[in-house]
């Protein structure tokens, strides 16, 4: 998988890349999400994301195994069949390949999240 494709997968995985995303009142659009690539090699893609207050990503199926570590603030992951999990500063959330889920930030503060995507070989 190419670096560009994996970066797009990361965005989709977190529900950050929403085709035709527009700002709805009280809901942050995909364009409002900050991201920065920290490491990209043959085994992993590590990125830092900032989910703005009110952010809600689209539901999607995880294309690879993903770990999300909260650096600051908190966000929620809603997983089909499992419900909502609130992930706070210092906690890790794991989404296995194939998990249907979406991310959201229901707080009034941005959430900084370190995401590690395990590339398939």
ABEGO torsion letter per residue (X at the ends): XBAAAAAAAAAAAAGABBBGBBBBBGBBBAAABBBBBABBBAABBBBBBBBBBGBBBBBBBBABBBBBBBABEBBBBBBBGAEBBBBBBGBBBBBBBGBBBBBBBABABBBBBBBBBBBBX
